[in-house]
Amino acid sequence: MDVESSATELNDEDIPILDASMLNSSVDFEAGMSWWPPVTLILILACAVVFGFEIATGALTKMGRLLEMGALSSPHVAKGEFWRLLSAPFLHASDDHIIGNMAMLFVLGLACEHAFGSPQFLFLFVVAAIGGSCASLLHHKTSVGASGAIFGLAGALIALFRRHRSKLQLRDRRIGFVINVWAVYQIGVGILSPHIDNLSHLGGFGTGIVLGALMPPAMLHDREAFGRRLSVIVLLALGCTALAVMSIWFVPRLGG
């Protein structure tokens, strides 16, 4: 073949043009998502078991018993019972309370555990729970429930979608909008109801936004190699340690 003659036959239409879509590949956010996220399901099971002890010991009708078990209370925390910052999110005040929280924990946990990986997800849940509890202390009321941690998961997802929007492909881009609307709606309901701990919601939400912006998403890396990172192992160890320390005081109180 005559190279020179072939070259002269090429025109502008024969030369491929690279655009941004070719240079920047994106990852389908839902690809490979498991319907059985292990850490999320363990947390739901733990809350359900604790709720069973609440029913058995009459804590749902006796505020004193709920407080004794590990509800959040400013005077108790001031005395050094810091473990309540993490025990209170595992306690709930009623059937509706736990059912609503566990439903949202499953939905948001499904997405967060897929995005950040199980080790980082556990750390996210624990720190968001503590962040929500710390904010809740400002209103000096007795408080229980996992909603602070759950708002943290929502905040982390919003931060993730915002920071990595060019790398993540959402099949339905309304997901982020729906999470925002849900968060605003819940906070609005909390403003209208004196029984809802809005400070916990805001504290957890803010904590989740910070962590979601800082933590690298596992889904954008090789998951097996990502799980061996020192930073990921450290976060997992911190989350497990916080839960273990809390359990030393919390678990013996469940049986009355």
C-alpha positions in Angstrom: 0.0 0.0 0.0 1.2 3.5 -0.8 1.4 5.3 2.5 1.6 8.7 1.0 -1.4 8.2 -1.2 -3.4 6.7 1.7 -2.5 9.7 3.9 -3.7 12.1 1.3 -7.0 10.3 1.0 -7.8 11.0 4.7 -9.9 14.1 5.4 -11.2 15.8 8.6 -14.2 13.4 8.8 -11.8 10.4 9.1 -10.0 11.8 12.2 -11.7 10.8 15.5 -12.4 13.7 17.8 -12.0 13.0 21.6 -14.6 14.7 23.8 -14.9 14.9 27.5 -17.1 11.7 27.7 -14.3 9.7 26.2 -11.6 11.1 28.5 -13.6 10.9 31.7 -15.2 7.6 32.5 -17.8 7.4 35.2 -18.9 4.6 37.5 -22.5 3.4 37.7 -23.4 4.1 41.4 -25.8 1.2 41.7 -23.6 -1.4 39.9 -22.7 -4.2 42.2 -24.7 -2.9 45.1 -25.7 -5.7 47.5 -29.2 -5.9 49.0 -27.6 -7.5 52.1 -25.1 -4.9 53.4 -23.5 -6.7 56.4 -22.7 -3.8 58.7 -26.1 -2.2 58.1 -28.0 -5.4 58.9 -25.9 -6.0 62.0 -26.7 -2.4 63.3 -30.4 -3.0 62.6 -30.3 -6.3 64.4 -28.5 -4.7 67.4 -31.2 -2.0 67.6 -33.9 -4.6 67.4 -32.3 -6.7 70.2 -32.0 -3.7 72.4 -35.6 -2.8 71.7 -36.6 -6.3 72.8 -34.9 -5.6 76.1 -36.7 -2.3 76.4 -40.1 -4.1 76.0 -39.2 -6.9 78.4 -38.1 -4.5 81.1 -40.8 -1.9 80.7 -38.5 0.9 79.5 -41.1 2.1 76.9 -43.4 3.2 79.7 -40.9 4.2 82.3 -38.6 7.1 81.5 -36.5 6.3 84.6 -35.8 2.8 83.3 -34.9 4.2 79.8 -32.5 6.6 81.4 -31.0 3.8 83.5 -30.4 1.7 80.4 -28.4 4.4 78.6 -30.5 7.3 77.3 -28.7 10.5 76.6 -28.8 13.0 79.5 -26.7 16.1 79.9 -26.3 15.7 83.7 -25.2 12.1 83.3 -22.7 12.9 80.6 -21.4 15.8 82.7 -20.6 13.3 85.4 -18.4 11.4 83.0 -20.8 8.9 81.5 -19.6 9.6 77.9 -20.6 6.1 76.8 -24.2 7.5 76.6 -23.2 9.4 73.5 -23.2 6.1 71.7 -25.6 4.0 73.7 -28.6 6.4 73.2 -28.7 5.9 69.4 -29.4 2.2 70.0 -32.4 2.9 72.2 -35.8 3.9 70.8 -39.0 5.3 72.4 -41.7 3.4 70.6 -42.6 0.9 67.9 -43.1 3.7 65.3 -39.8 5.3 66.3 -37.7 2.2 65.7 -39.6 1.1 62.6 -39.2 4.4 60.9 -35.5 4.7 61.9 -34.6 1.2 60.9 -36.3 1.6 57.5 -34.2 4.7 56.8 -31.1 3.1 58.2 -31.5 0.2 55.7 -32.1 2.5 52.7 -29.3 5.0 53.5 -27.0 2.3 54.9 -27.4 0.3 51.7 -26.1 3.2 49.6 -23.4 4.4 52.1 -22.0 0.9 52.8 -21.8 0.3 49.0 -20.2 3.7 48.4 -17.6 3.8 51.2 -17.1 0.2 52.0 -18.1 -1.6 55.2 -15.1 -0.5 57.4 -15.5 3.2 56.6 -19.3 2.9 56.9 -19.1 1.6 60.4 -16.8 4.5 61.4 -19.2 6.9 59.7 -22.2 5.6 61.6 -20.4 5.7 64.9 -19.0 9.2 64.5 -22.3 10.6 63.1 -24.1 9.1 66.1 -21.7 10.7 68.5 -21.9 14.0 66.6 -25.7 13.9 66.8 -25.5 13.2 70.5 -23.1 16.0 71.2 -25.4 18.4 69.5 -28.4 17.0 71.4 -26.7 17.8 74.7 -27.3 21.5 74.0 -31.0 21.3 74.7 -30.6 19.5 78.1 -33.3 16.9 77.4 -33.4 13.1 77.7 -33.0 11.7 74.2 -32.9 8.3 72.4 -32.8 7.1 68.8 -30.6 6.5 65.8 -31.9 9.4 63.8 -28.7 11.5 64.4 -26.6 8.8 62.9 -29.1 8.3 60.0 -29.0 12.0 59.2 -25.2 11.6 59.1 -25.5 8.9 56.4 -27.7 11.3 54.4 -25.2 14.1 54.8 -22.3 11.8 53.7 -24.2 10.8 50.5 -24.9 14.4 49.6 -21.2 15.2 50.1 -20.2 12.2 48.1 -22.5 13.0 45.1 -21.4 16.6 45.2 -17.6 16.0 45.4 -17.5 13.1 42.9 -20.3 14.1 40.6 -18.0 13.8 37.6 -17.0 10.3 38.5 -20.4 8.8 39.6 -23.2 8.0 37.2 -26.6 8.0 38.9 -29.3 6.2 37.0 -31.8 8.7 38.5 -30.2 12.0 39.4 -33.2 12.8 41.5 -31.7 10.6 44.3 -29.6 13.5 45.7 -32.5 15.9 45.4 -34.8 13.4 47.3 -32.3 13.0 50.1 -32.1 16.8 50.5 -35.8 17.1 50.5 -36.1 14.3 53.1 -33.6 16.0 55.4 -35.2 19.4 55.1 -38.7 17.9 55.7 -37.5 16.0 58.8 -35.9 19.0 60.2 -39.0 21.0 59.5 -41.2 18.5 61.3 -38.7 18.6 64.2 -39.2 22.3 64.5 -42.9 21.9 64.8 -42.7 19.0 67.3 -41.1 19.5 70.7 -40.7 15.7 71.0 -38.3 15.4 68.0 -34.6 16.0 68.7 -33.7 18.4 65.9 -30.3 19.2 67.3 -29.3 15.6 67.0 -30.5 15.6 63.4 -28.4 18.7 62.6 -25.4 17.5 64.5 -25.4 14.1 62.7 -26.1 15.7 59.4 -23.2 18.1 59.7 -20.9 15.4 60.8 -21.9 13.2 57.9 -21.2 16.0 55.4 -17.7 16.5 56.7 -16.9 12.7 56.7 -18.5 12.2 53.3 -16.3 14.9 51.8 -13.1 13.6 53.4 -13.5 9.8 53.1 -12.4 8.2 49.8 -15.2 6.2 48.3 -14.4 2.5 48.1 -16.5 2.1 44.9 -14.0 4.2 42.9 -11.1 1.8 43.8 -10.4 -1.9 43.8 -12.3 -2.9 46.8 -10.0 -5.7 47.9 -6.9 -3.5 47.8 -8.9 -0.6 49.3 -9.8 -2.7 52.3 -6.1 -3.3 53.0 -5.3 0.4 53.2 -3.8 1.4 56.6 -6.2 4.4 56.8 -9.2 2.1 56.3 -8.0 -0.4 58.9 -7.4 2.4 61.4 -11.0 3.8 60.9 -12.4 0.3 61.3 -10.4 -0.2 64.5 -11.6 3.2 65.9 -15.2 2.4 65.2 -15.0 -1.1 66.7 -13.2 0.3 69.8 -15.8 3.0 70.4 -18.6 0.4 70.2 -16.7 -2.1 72.5 -16.0 0.6 75.1 -19.6 1.7 75.1 -20.8 -1.9 75.4 -18.9 -2.3 78.7 -21.3 0.0 80.4 -24.4 -0.4 78.2 -24.9 -4.1 77.8 -25.0 -5.0 81.5 -27.8 -2.4 82.0 -30.1 -4.0 79.4 -31.3 -6.8 81.6 -32.3 -4.5 84.5 
